[in-house]
Amino acid sequence: MRAARTVLAGCLLGLLCLPPAVHGDQPPSAFDAEAAIRYSQSAIGRQLGDYAFLDRRGKPVGLTEHRGKPLVVNLVYTACTHTCPLIVQTLYHAVEVAQDALGPDSFSVLTIGFDSDQDTPARMRAYALSQGVDLPNWRFLSAERATVEKLSADLGFIYFPSPRGFDHLAQTTVIDPQGRVYRHVYGSDFEAPALVEPLKELVFGGRADFVSLEGLINRVKLFCTLYDPASERYKFDYSIFISMAVGLLSMIGIAVILVVAWRRSQQRAGGT
């Protein structure tokens, strides 16, 4: 029920007005739940540009540095005291689960401040510390306003100034190794599999061919790495192999019985 409760209700902020619906990749002119989702979904498959950021120490970071493996991107503003911290904490748990299941170096995470005037490298550094984010391959970045606007357009992410800060879509985006938008996860309180499953598809499925041992192993991992709600972790499920082994042994047993029966019948036929 938690996931169902948060997919729409928990994922959207500031349902303040309902202007006429927009279609395709046309951005809405004000925050509207349905229009925001449609605009966000229109970004699926879109190639991200090569944008420049600053990390929390002021060091330049290029977006294309993260090509070659999946990337998770979410946009927040550091002055937010309600939804953004919840998004980051939810993402923290999901990333922990994903790194445990897929490997800490199998993907990267970028949290980017979209309030360019306030979200400086120093503010992003303080924000990361306040949220207790200490996982590997997770960067907190700042950018100029023009960069934020272009990146937001690529991601289908919208935000509007409001009396309490910003009204925006609670959106976490999975980018494929080629730099294309692969999946959006909506909600400020989503379940870990909502993020881990698309990452699993990219990490294991992208290399799951039948012509190499590595590809075969990745295909097995893709289908047999399953979420255990009790432990809130992914586990490799051996039961499918046990079932296959039992089935194979049963088929061999039946075949042996048929062969023995056939030979006995032949022997009886030859003795008459």
N, C-alpha and C positions, 0 to 999 in steps of 0.2 A: 504493500500500500504506500510505503514511503516514496518509491520511485514514481508511482502513478500520481501521487499528490503533488510532486514537485515538477513534473515535466512541463506543465503549463503555468500553474499557479505560482510555484516557487521560482520559476525561471524568469519571470518578467517583472520589471519595476515600473512604477509610475503609470498605471493605466489611467491616464488623466483625461484623455479625449479620444474620440473615435471619428477621425476624418474619413473621407471616402477611401475605399480600398485601392491599393496600388497593385500592379502586376509586374511579373518578370523581374528585371534587375533595376527597376526604377526605385530610388530611395524614397521612403515616406517623408513628408514634410513636417510631421510631428510624430510623437511616440504613440504608436498604435500596435497592440499585441499581434494581431493577425498579419498586418502589413509588415511588421518587423520580422516575423518568422518567414514570410514569403521572400522578403528581400534577402534574408540570411541564406535561405536554401538555394537561391539563385546563384550563389557563389560556389556551389559544389562543382569541382572540376576546374576552377579558375586557377591560373598560374600566378603565383605571388611575384612581385617585383623584387629587385635587389635593393633593399633599403638599408640605410646606415643608422645605427643606434649607438648609445653610450651605455656601458655597463655601470654597475653601482660604484665603481672606482674611477669612472670617467674615461675608460678605455674604449676606443671604437670597436664596434662589432657589426659585421655585415650579415645580412639575413642568409645569403647564399653559403656562408660558412657551415650552415647546418644541413646542407644538402647531402644526400647519400643514405640517410636514415630518417625514420619518422620524426616529426616535430609536433609538439603540443604548444599552442599559443593561446593565451588569454589576456584580455585587456581590463585594467582596473584603474581607479584613481585613488591616490593615497589618502585624500581627505575623507573618503567614504568610511563611515563608522558602522554601517549596517550590512548591506549585501556583499560588498567586495571582500571583506574579511571572511565571510562565510564561504564564498566561492573559493578563496585561496585555501582555507582549511579543508574543504571538501576535496579540492584538487590534490592537496598534500596527501590525504589518505589514499586517493585513487592512484597517485604516482607511486607511493610506497608499494601498493599491491602490484602495480604493473612492473616495477623494477624487480620485485621479488620473483615474479612469474617469468619475465622476459629477459632480465639482465639489466643492471644499472646503466650499461653503455649502449643499450639497444635503441634508445630514443633520447631526445632532448626536450626541455621545457623552457619556454620564454614567457615571463610575465611582464607586460609592457604598460607603462603608465600613459593613459591617453589624455590626461590633463597637462598639456605640454608646459603651461606657465608655472605649474606647481610641482609636477612630478620630475624633479631634477635627480641626477645620480645620487646625491646625498639623501634625498627623500626616499628614493627607491631602496637604498641601502638600509635606512632606518626601518622602512616598511617590512623588508624581508626579515630583519632581526626581530621586529615586533610580532611577526607571524610565526617565528620559530622555524623558518624554512632552511633546512640544512642538508637537503638531499643532493646527490651529485647530478651534474648536467642540468641544473636549473638556474637560469639567469634572470635577474630583474633589470629591465632596460628602460632608458629614457629616449625620447626622440623629439625632433622639432615638429611643430604643428603641421606643416605640409606633409611630412612623412607619416604622421599619425593618420591624417585624412586619407592619404593614398592607401595605406595598409588597411584601414577600416573599410574602404571601398572594396579592396580585394577580398576581404574576409566576409563581407556582407554584415558588418557590425555597425550598429547605429547608436548614437548617443546625443542627447539634447540637454542643454543647460536647464536647470530647474531651481526653484527656491531652496531645495535641500542639497543641491550640488549638481547631479546629472541624473537624468532618466536614461537607462540603457538596457540593452538585452543582456541577460546573464548567459554568456556564450563562451564555451571552450571549444577550440578548433583543433582537429587533427590534420596535419599536413603530411602528404606522402613524401617518399624520399626524393621525388623529382620536383618538389616545391609546389604541388597542386593541393587545393583544398579537397580533403577526402571525406571528412565527416564533421558535423557540429554536435556538440553535447550541450543541451540546454538545462538550465537549472542552477540554483545556488546550493543545492543539497542533493546532488545526484548520487546514485549507487556506483561503486567502483567499476563493475562490468561495462557500464555505459562508455567509459573511456578505454578500459583494457581490451575489450573485444575488437574495436577497430585497429588498435595498436597491434594486437595479436595477428590480425589478418595481414597487416603490412610487414611485420617482423618475420613471421613464419610463412605466411601465404605467398609473399613476394619471392621467396626462394624455394618454393615447394614443388620442384620438378621431379620427374621419375628417372632422369638420365644420370644422376649423380647420387652418391651416398648421402651427401649433405642435404640435397633436395628431398630425398626420401625421409630422412630424419626430421626435417622441418615440416613435412606434410603430416607425419605422425604426431609431432608436437602440436600442430595446428588443430587437429581433431581430438587429441587426447588430453590437452591442458584445459581443465574445466574448473569452474568456480565452485567453491564450497561455501555456502552461506553460513554454516555453523562457525567456521574459522575465519570467514571473510578473507580468504586467500585462495589462490589458484593452486591446484594439485595435478600431478600427472596421473591420470586414471588408467590403471593397469587392467581394470575389469574387462575392457574391450578385447585385450589380448587373451585373457583367460577364457572369455566366451568364444573367441575364435579358435583357441586351442581345443576346448571341449567339443565344439562343433566339428573340427577337423578330425579329432580322435573318434567321434561318433561315426563320421562318414567312413573312416578307415575300418572301424569295427564292422559296420554294415557290409562294406565291400568284402572283408575277409569271410564273413558268414556266408555271403552269396557265392564266393569262389569255392569255399569248402562244400557247400550244398551242391553246387554244379559238378564238382569233381566226384562226389559220392554218387550222384545220379549217373554220371558217365561210367563209373566203375560198375554200378549195378546193371547198366544197360550192356556193358561188355561181358558180364558174367552170364547172361542169359543166352 
